[in-house]
């Protein structure tokens, strides 16, 4: 089944289930949901020289593009001491990143490929834990909701140095869908994002082809 057909099929199932299921059992605050809410690593405070240093990829806010993280091999690497203090900063799959400085509330879920990376100090990291009642993909999607972002950012000081703090998010009330429906919602998100990326890739290819054709007629330096 093609992605478009699969997307439509999931959508039909979800729409059919809405009238017959209590999709939301309860609300919990982010502080109640999370095992850990912390800020990222302040790179300026990492010791410049230390024995047994590790080279670790670091995620910056600019590395979230269209809600996805750049590949690990495209990330900047920094030297970090091989100590328990810094090992606690290493990211795990399922961690949710929320930008707290710069462009606020850019969100992403850390995939398995990014295990062992670190987040810069411009991020807040949310770790739900293995027994969490909400999947991290759904928390990330909730934090991306325009109405929520408008509400949160409206409370942040409108200065050149506007920033989010843990206090700004820890008391957010998060709706918890039924455990039965959560895997389907996650798959629905995955398929929709895959469709989006495929559409963008196809549109970019068409534009490049159009420019190439135009160059044949109008670019005197064009060489076939």
ChimeraX commands (.cxc) that place a marker at each C-alpha (Angstrom):
marker #1 position 0.00,0.00,0.00 radius 0.5
marker #1 position 1.38,3.43,-0.97 radius 0.5
marker #1 position 1.94,6.09,1.70 radius 0.5
marker #1 position -0.99,8.19,0.45 radius 0.5
marker #1 position -3.39,5.24,0.63 radius 0.5
marker #1 position -2.04,4.23,4.04 radius 0.5
marker #1 position -2.47,7.80,5.31 radius 0.5
marker #1 position -6.09,7.87,4.14 radius 0.5
marker #1 position -6.77,4.49,5.73 radius 0.5
marker #1 position -5.37,5.55,9.12 radius 0.5
marker #1 position -7.33,8.81,8.92 radius 0.5
marker #1 position -10.56,6.91,8.29 radius 0.5
marker #1 position -9.90,4.63,11.27 radius 0.5
marker #1 position -9.17,7.58,13.56 radius 0.5
marker #1 position -12.27,9.46,12.42 radius 0.5
marker #1 position -14.38,6.33,12.92 radius 0.5
marker #1 position -13.04,5.83,16.45 radius 0.5
marker #1 position -13.67,9.38,17.67 radius 0.5
marker #1 position -17.40,8.91,18.44 radius 0.5
marker #1 position -16.97,5.51,20.13 radius 0.5
marker #1 position -13.84,6.00,22.22 radius 0.5
marker #1 position -12.95,8.19,25.12 radius 0.5
marker #1 position -9.72,9.30,23.47 radius 0.5
marker #1 position -8.48,11.25,26.47 radius 0.5
marker #1 position -8.35,9.62,29.88 radius 0.5
marker #1 position -6.85,12.48,31.82 radius 0.5
marker #1 position -4.49,15.41,31.87 radius 0.5
marker #1 position -1.09,15.47,33.53 radius 0.5
marker #1 position 1.36,18.32,33.87 radius 0.5
marker #1 position 4.65,18.05,32.05 radius 0.5
marker #1 position 6.41,17.83,35.43 radius 0.5
marker #1 position 4.24,14.83,36.35 radius 0.5
marker #1 position 4.94,13.14,33.02 radius 0.5
marker #1 position 8.67,13.67,32.78 radius 0.5
marker #1 position 11.43,11.84,34.56 radius 0.5
marker #1 position 13.85,14.64,33.73 radius 0.5
marker #1 position 13.48,18.20,32.44 radius 0.5
marker #1 position 16.84,19.88,32.01 radius 0.5
marker #1 position 18.70,22.46,29.98 radius 0.5
marker #1 position 21.32,21.49,27.42 radius 0.5
marker #1 position 25.09,21.75,27.69 radius 0.5
marker #1 position 26.75,25.14,27.93 radius 0.5
marker #1 position 29.54,24.55,25.43 radius 0.5
marker #1 position 31.53,27.54,26.68 radius 0.5
marker #1 position 31.92,25.87,30.08 radius 0.5
marker #1 position 33.29,22.57,28.80 radius 0.5
marker #1 position 36.98,22.31,29.79 radius 0.5
marker #1 position 39.11,22.91,26.72 radius 0.5
marker #1 position 41.68,20.27,27.55 radius 0.5
marker #1 position 41.06,17.08,29.50 radius 0.5
marker #1 position 42.42,13.56,29.45 radius 0.5
marker #1 position 40.31,10.92,27.76 radius 0.5
marker #1 position 38.15,13.52,26.02 radius 0.5
marker #1 position 35.31,12.33,23.80 radius 0.5
marker #1 position 34.31,13.83,20.47 radius 0.5
marker #1 position 30.55,14.22,20.72 radius 0.5
marker #1 position 28.08,15.53,18.08 radius 0.5
marker #1 position 26.12,18.52,19.36 radius 0.5
marker #1 position 22.63,19.55,18.28 radius 0.5
marker #1 position 22.02,23.26,17.76 radius 0.5
marker #1 position 18.68,24.94,17.11 radius 0.5
marker #1 position 19.67,25.39,13.46 radius 0.5
marker #1 position 19.96,21.60,13.17 radius 0.5
marker #1 position 16.17,21.17,13.35 radius 0.5
marker #1 position 14.90,21.70,9.82 radius 0.5
marker #1 position 11.24,21.13,8.98 radius 0.5
marker #1 position 10.73,19.37,12.34 radius 0.5
marker #1 position 13.54,16.86,11.70 radius 0.5
marker #1 position 17.12,16.65,12.96 radius 0.5
marker #1 position 20.07,16.76,10.61 radius 0.5
marker #1 position 21.91,13.49,10.18 radius 0.5
marker #1 position 24.53,12.82,12.85 radius 0.5
marker #1 position 27.39,13.13,10.35 radius 0.5
marker #1 position 26.24,16.68,9.56 radius 0.5
marker #1 position 26.42,17.86,13.18 radius 0.5
marker #1 position 29.25,19.83,14.74 radius 0.5
marker #1 position 31.40,17.80,17.12 radius 0.5
marker #1 position 32.85,19.07,20.38 radius 0.5
marker #1 position 35.44,17.63,22.76 radius 0.5
marker #1 position 33.91,16.65,26.09 radius 0.5
marker #1 position 35.46,15.12,29.24 radius 0.5
marker #1 position 34.80,11.40,29.68 radius 0.5
marker #1 position 33.26,11.81,33.12 radius 0.5
marker #1 position 30.00,10.80,34.79 radius 0.5
marker #1 position 28.98,14.47,34.99 radius 0.5
marker #1 position 29.06,14.86,31.22 radius 0.5
marker #1 position 27.78,11.36,30.45 radius 0.5
marker #1 position 24.52,12.39,32.13 radius 0.5
marker #1 position 24.13,14.99,29.38 radius 0.5
marker #1 position 24.18,12.43,26.56 radius 0.5
marker #1 position 20.86,12.15,24.77 radius 0.5
marker #1 position 18.80,8.96,24.56 radius 0.5
marker #1 position 16.29,7.92,21.88 radius 0.5
marker #1 position 12.88,9.33,22.75 radius 0.5
marker #1 position 14.21,12.47,24.44 radius 0.5
marker #1 position 12.19,15.51,23.35 radius 0.5
marker #1 position 14.12,18.67,22.49 radius 0.5
marker #1 position 12.47,22.09,22.78 radius 0.5
marker #1 position 14.40,25.19,21.76 radius 0.5
marker #1 position 14.48,27.69,24.60 radius 0.5
marker #1 position 16.52,30.47,23.02 radius 0.5
marker #1 position 16.78,31.86,19.53 radius 0.5
marker #1 position 13.84,30.51,17.54 radius 0.5
marker #1 position 11.63,29.37,20.42 radius 0.5
marker #1 position 9.76,26.07,20.66 radius 0.5
marker #1 position 11.30,24.23,17.73 radius 0.5
marker #1 position 10.71,20.63,18.77 radius 0.5
marker #1 position 12.13,17.25,17.79 radius 0.5
marker #1 position 12.28,13.71,19.14 radius 0.5
marker #1 position 15.76,12.21,19.35 radius 0.5
marker #1 position 15.86,9.14,17.07 radius 0.5
marker #1 position 17.99,6.02,17.75 radius 0.5
marker #1 position 20.61,7.27,15.27 radius 0.5
marker #1 position 21.32,10.26,17.55 radius 0.5
marker #1 position 21.93,8.31,20.77 radius 0.5
marker #1 position 24.96,9.76,22.54 radius 0.5
marker #1 position 24.72,13.25,21.06 radius 0.5
marker #1 position 24.27,16.31,23.27 radius 0.5
marker #1 position 21.95,19.30,23.03 radius 0.5
marker #1 position 23.31,22.83,23.22 radius 0.5
marker #1 position 22.32,25.15,26.06 radius 0.5
marker #1 position 19.67,26.66,23.77 radius 0.5
marker #1 position 17.54,23.55,24.27 radius 0.5
marker #1 position 15.38,22.14,27.00 radius 0.5
marker #1 position 15.51,18.33,27.12 radius 0.5
marker #1 position 12.49,16.32,28.28 radius 0.5
marker #1 position 12.92,12.63,29.12 radius 0.5
marker #1 position 9.67,10.80,29.77 radius 0.5
marker #1 position 11.05,7.47,30.91 radius 0.5
marker #1 position 10.36,3.92,29.77 radius 0.5
marker #1 position 7.06,3.55,31.62 radius 0.5
marker #1 position 5.62,6.93,30.62 radius 0.5
marker #1 position 1.89,7.05,29.88 radius 0.5
marker #1 position 2.47,9.23,26.81 radius 0.5
marker #1 position 4.66,8.49,23.81 radius 0.5
marker #1 position 7.35,11.13,23.17 radius 0.5
marker #1 position 6.21,11.63,19.56 radius 0.5
marker #1 position 2.80,12.71,20.83 radius 0.5
marker #1 position 4.29,15.07,23.40 radius 0.5
marker #1 position 6.40,16.62,20.64 radius 0.5
marker #1 position 3.35,16.99,18.39 radius 0.5
marker #1 position 1.40,18.58,21.27 radius 0.5
marker #1 position 4.19,21.11,21.85 radius 0.5
marker #1 position 4.12,22.01,18.14 radius 0.5
marker #1 position 0.43,22.90,18.20 radius 0.5
marker #1 position 0.12,26.54,17.02 radius 0.5
marker #1 position -2.48,27.42,19.67 radius 0.5
marker #1 position -0.25,26.10,22.47 radius 0.5
marker #1 position 2.83,27.86,21.14 radius 0.5
marker #1 position 0.88,31.12,20.85 radius 0.5
marker #1 position -0.24,30.77,24.47 radius 0.5
marker #1 position 3.22,29.92,25.82 radius 0.5
marker #1 position 5.15,32.45,23.78 radius 0.5
marker #1 position 2.64,35.14,24.65 radius 0.5
marker #1 position 3.83,34.87,28.25 radius 0.5
marker #1 position 7.52,35.14,27.34 radius 0.5
marker #1 position 9.08,38.58,27.57 radius 0.5
marker #1 position 9.18,40.18,24.11 radius 0.5
marker #1 position 12.81,41.29,24.22 radius 0.5
marker #1 position 15.78,40.58,21.99 radius 0.5
marker #1 position 16.90,37.97,24.54 radius 0.5
marker #1 position 13.54,36.24,24.97 radius 0.5
marker #1 position 13.96,32.74,26.37 radius 0.5
marker #1 position 11.92,29.87,27.73 radius 0.5
marker #1 position 12.60,28.40,31.14 radius 0.5
marker #1 position 11.62,25.06,32.62 radius 0.5
marker #1 position 9.08,26.94,34.71 radius 0.5
marker #1 position 7.35,28.13,31.51 radius 0.5
marker #1 position 6.57,24.55,30.47 radius 0.5
marker #1 position 6.57,22.30,33.54 radius 0.5
marker #1 position 2.98,23.14,34.53 radius 0.5
marker #1 position 1.48,22.68,31.06 radius 0.5
marker #1 position -1.48,20.33,31.22 radius 0.5
marker #1 position -0.93,17.56,28.69 radius 0.5
marker #1 position -3.91,15.51,27.44 radius 0.5
marker #1 position -3.25,11.76,27.60 radius 0.5
marker #1 position -4.91,9.75,24.81 radius 0.5
marker #1 position -5.95,6.17,25.45 radius 0.5
marker #1 position -3.00,3.72,25.34 radius 0.5
marker #1 position -4.89,1.80,22.65 radius 0.5
marker #1 position -4.96,4.75,20.27 radius 0.5
marker #1 position -1.46,6.15,20.87 radius 0.5
marker #1 position 0.44,3.76,18.52 radius 0.5
marker #1 position -2.00,4.58,15.72 radius 0.5
marker #1 position -1.61,8.31,16.32 radius 0.5
marker #1 position 2.18,7.96,16.21 radius 0.5
marker #1 position 2.00,5.98,12.96 radius 0.5
marker #1 position -0.35,8.62,11.54 radius 0.5
marker #1 position 2.22,11.31,12.35 radius 0.5
marker #1 position 5.06,9.26,10.85 radius 0.5
marker #1 position 3.20,8.69,7.59 radius 0.5
marker #1 position 2.14,12.34,7.30 radius 0.5
marker #1 position 5.73,13.51,7.85 radius 0.5
marker #1 position 7.03,11.01,5.29 radius 0.5
marker #1 position 4.48,12.29,2.79 radius 0.5
marker #1 position 5.49,15.87,3.51 radius 0.5
marker #1 position 9.19,15.17,2.98 radius 0.5
marker #1 position 8.50,13.24,-0.23 radius 0.5
marker #1 position 6.37,16.11,-1.57 radius 0.5
marker #1 position 9.07,18.68,-0.71 radius 0.5
marker #1 position 11.75,16.53,-2.34 radius 0.5
marker #1 position 9.66,16.11,-5.52 radius 0.5
marker #1 position 8.88,19.84,-5.67 radius 0.5
marker #1 position 12.58,20.68,-5.25 radius 0.5
marker #1 position 13.50,18.26,-8.03 radius 0.5
marker #1 position 10.91,19.78,-10.38 radius 0.5
marker #1 position 12.24,23.26,-9.68 radius 0.5
marker #1 position 15.81,22.16,-10.40 radius 0.5
marker #1 position 14.69,20.54,-13.66 radius 0.5
marker #1 position 12.82,23.71,-14.67 radius 0.5
marker #1 position 15.87,25.86,-13.97 radius 0.5
marker #1 position 18.04,23.48,-15.97 radius 0.5
marker #1 position 15.69,23.74,-18.97 radius 0.5
marker #1 position 15.64,27.53,-18.63 radius 0.5
marker #1 position 19.44,27.60,-18.54 radius 0.5
marker #1 position 19.60,25.79,-21.89 radius 0.5
marker #1 position 17.76,28.69,-23.51 radius 0.5
marker #1 position 18.99,31.69,-21.51 radius 0.5
marker #1 position 22.34,30.93,-19.83 radius 0.5
marker #1 position 25.21,31.58,-22.26 radius 0.5
marker #1 position 27.61,29.67,-19.99 radius 0.5
marker #1 position 25.44,26.52,-19.97 radius 0.5
marker #1 position 27.26,23.37,-21.07 radius 0.5
marker #1 position 25.16,20.27,-21.73 radius 0.5
marker link #1:1,2 radius 0.2
marker link #1:2,3 radius 0.2
marker link #1:3,4 radius 0.2
marker link #1:4,5 radius 0.2
marker link #1:5,6 radius 0.2
marker link #1:6,7 radius 0.2
marker link #1:7,8 radius 0.2
marker link #1:8,9 radius 0.2
marker link #1:9,10 radius 0.2
marker link #1:10,11 radius 0.2
marker link #1:11,12 radius 0.2
marker link #1:12,13 radius 0.2
marker link #1:13,14 radius 0.2
marker link #1:14,15 radius 0.2
marker link #1:15,16 radius 0.2
marker link #1:16,17 radius 0.2
marker link #1:17,18 radius 0.2
marker link #1:18,19 radius 0.2
marker link #1:19,20 radius 0.2
marker link #1:20,21 radius 0.2
marker link #1:21,22 radius 0.2
marker link #1:22,23 radius 0.2
marker link #1:23,24 radius 0.2
marker link #1:24,25 radius 0.2
marker link #1:25,26 radius 0.2
marker link #1:26,27 radius 0.2
marker link #1:27,28 radius 0.2
marker link #1:28,29 radius 0.2
marker link #1:29,30 radius 0.2
marker link #1:30,31 radius 0.2
marker link #1:31,32 radius 0.2
marker link #1:32,33 radius 0.2
marker link #1:33,34 radius 0.2
marker link #1:34,35 radius 0.2
marker link #1:35,36 radius 0.2
marker link #1:36,37 radius 0.2
marker link #1:37,38 radius 0.2
marker link #1:38,39 radius 0.2
marker link #1:39,40 radius 0.2
marker link #1:40,41 radius 0.2
marker link #1:41,42 radius 0.2
marker link #1:42,43 radius 0.2
marker link #1:43,44 radius 0.2
marker link #1:44,45 radius 0.2
marker link #1:45,46 radius 0.2
marker link #1:46,47 radius 0.2
marker link #1:47,48 radius 0.2
marker link #1:48,49 radius 0.2
marker link #1:49,50 radius 0.2
marker link #1:50,51 radius 0.2
marker link #1:51,52 radius 0.2
marker link #1:52,53 radius 0.2
marker link #1:53,54 radius 0.2
marker link #1:54,55 radius 0.2
marker link #1:55,56 radius 0.2
marker link #1:56,57 radius 0.2
marker link #1:57,58 radius 0.2
marker link #1:58,59 radius 0.2
marker link #1:59,60 radius 0.2
marker link #1:60,61 radius 0.2
marker link #1:61,62 radius 0.2
marker link #1:62,63 radius 0.2
marker link #1:63,64 radius 0.2
marker link #1:64,65 radius 0.2
marker link #1:65,66 radius 0.2
marker link #1:66,67 radius 0.2
marker link #1:67,68 radius 0.2
marker link #1:68,69 radius 0.2
marker link #1:69,70 radius 0.2
marker link #1:70,71 radius 0.2
marker link #1:71,72 radius 0.2
marker link #1:72,73 radius 0.2
marker link #1:73,74 radius 0.2
marker link #1:74,75 radius 0.2
marker link #1:75,76 radius 0.2
marker link #1:76,77 radius 0.2
marker link #1:77,78 radius 0.2
marker link #1:78,79 radius 0.2
marker link #1:79,80 radius 0.2
marker link #1:80,81 radius 0.2
marker link #1:81,82 radius 0.2
marker link #1:82,83 radius 0.2
marker link #1:83,84 radius 0.2
marker link #1:84,85 radius 0.2
marker link #1:85,86 radius 0.2
marker link #1:86,87 radius 0.2
marker link #1:87,88 radius 0.2
marker link #1:88,89 radius 0.2
marker link #1:89,90 radius 0.2
marker link #1:90,91 radius 0.2
marker link #1:91,92 radius 0.2
marker link #1:92,93 radius 0.2
marker link #1:93,94 radius 0.2
marker link #1:94,95 radius 0.2
marker link #1:95,96 radius 0.2
marker link #1:96,97 radius 0.2
marker link #1:97,98 radius 0.2
marker link #1:98,99 radius 0.2
marker link #1:99,100 radius 0.2
marker link #1:100,101 radius 0.2
marker link #1:101,102 radius 0.2
marker link #1:102,103 radius 0.2
marker link #1:103,104 radius 0.2
marker link #1:104,105 radius 0.2
marker link #1:105,106 radius 0.2
marker link #1:106,107 radius 0.2
marker link #1:107,108 radius 0.2
marker link #1:108,109 radius 0.2
marker link #1:109,110 radius 0.2
marker link #1:110,111 radius 0.2
marker link #1:111,112 radius 0.2
marker link #1:112,113 radius 0.2
marker link #1:113,114 radius 0.2
marker link #1:114,115 radius 0.2
marker link #1:115,116 radius 0.2
marker link #1:116,117 radius 0.2
marker link #1:117,118 radius 0.2
marker link #1:118,119 radius 0.2
marker link #1:119,120 radius 0.2
marker link #1:120,121 radius 0.2
marker link #1:121,122 radius 0.2
marker link #1:122,123 radius 0.2
marker link #1:123,124 radius 0.2
marker link #1:124,125 radius 0.2
marker link #1:125,126 radius 0.2
marker link #1:126,127 radius 0.2
marker link #1:127,128 radius 0.2
marker link #1:128,129 radius 0.2
marker link #1:129,130 radius 0.2
marker link #1:130,131 radius 0.2
marker link #1:131,132 radius 0.2
marker link #1:132,133 radius 0.2
marker link #1:133,134 radius 0.2
marker link #1:134,135 radius 0.2
marker link #1:135,136 radius 0.2
marker link #1:136,137 radius 0.2
marker link #1:137,138 radius 0.2
marker link #1:138,139 radius 0.2
marker link #1:139,140 radius 0.2
marker link #1:140,141 radius 0.2
marker link #1:141,142 radius 0.2
marker link #1:142,143 radius 0.2
marker link #1:143,144 radius 0.2
marker link #1:144,145 radius 0.2
marker link #1:145,146 radius 0.2
marker link #1:146,147 radius 0.2
marker link #1:147,148 radius 0.2
marker link #1:148,149 radius 0.2
marker link #1:149,150 radius 0.2
marker link #1:150,151 radius 0.2
marker link #1:151,152 radius 0.2
marker link #1:152,153 radius 0.2
marker link #1:153,154 radius 0.2
marker link #1:154,155 radius 0.2
marker link #1:155,156 radius 0.2
marker link #1:156,157 radius 0.2
marker link #1:157,158 radius 0.2
marker link #1:158,159 radius 0.2
marker link #1:159,160 radius 0.2
marker link #1:160,161 radius 0.2
marker link #1:161,162 radius 0.2
marker link #1:162,163 radius 0.2
marker link #1:163,164 radius 0.2
marker link #1:164,165 radius 0.2
marker link #1:165,166 radius 0.2
marker link #1:166,167 radius 0.2
marker link #1:167,168 radius 0.2
marker link #1:168,169 radius 0.2
marker link #1:169,170 radius 0.2
marker link #1:170,171 radius 0.2
marker link #1:171,172 radius 0.2
marker link #1:172,173 radius 0.2
marker link #1:173,174 radius 0.2
marker link #1:174,175 radius 0.2
marker link #1:175,176 radius 0.2
marker link #1:176,177 radius 0.2
marker link #1:177,178 radius 0.2
marker link #1:178,179 radius 0.2
marker link #1:179,180 radius 0.2
marker link #1:180,181 radius 0.2
marker link #1:181,182 radius 0.2
marker link #1:182,183 radius 0.2
marker link #1:183,184 radius 0.2
marker link #1:184,185 radius 0.2
marker link #1:185,186 radius 0.2
marker link #1:186,187 radius 0.2
marker link #1:187,188 radius 0.2
marker link #1:188,189 radius 0.2
marker link #1:189,190 radius 0.2
marker link #1:190,191 radius 0.2
marker link #1:191,192 radius 0.2
marker link #1:192,193 radius 0.2
marker link #1:193,194 radius 0.2
marker link #1:194,195 radius 0.2
marker link #1:195,196 radius 0.2
marker link #1:196,197 radius 0.2
marker link #1:197,198 radius 0.2
marker link #1:198,199 radius 0.2
marker link #1:199,200 radius 0.2
marker link #1:200,201 radius 0.2
marker link #1:201,202 radius 0.2
marker link #1:202,203 radius 0.2
marker link #1:203,204 radius 0.2
marker link #1:204,205 radius 0.2
marker link #1:205,206 radius 0.2
marker link #1:206,207 radius 0.2
marker link #1:207,208 radius 0.2
marker link #1:208,209 radius 0.2
marker link #1:209,210 radius 0.2
marker link #1:210,211 radius 0.2
marker link #1:211,212 radius 0.2
marker link #1:212,213 radius 0.2
marker link #1:213,214 radius 0.2
marker link #1:214,215 radius 0.2
marker link #1:215,216 radius 0.2
marker link #1:216,217 radius 0.2
marker link #1:217,218 radius 0.2
marker link #1:218,219 radius 0.2
marker link #1:219,220 radius 0.2
marker link #1:220,221 radius 0.2
marker link #1:221,222 radius 0.2
marker link #1:222,223 radius 0.2
marker link #1:223,224 radius 0.2
view
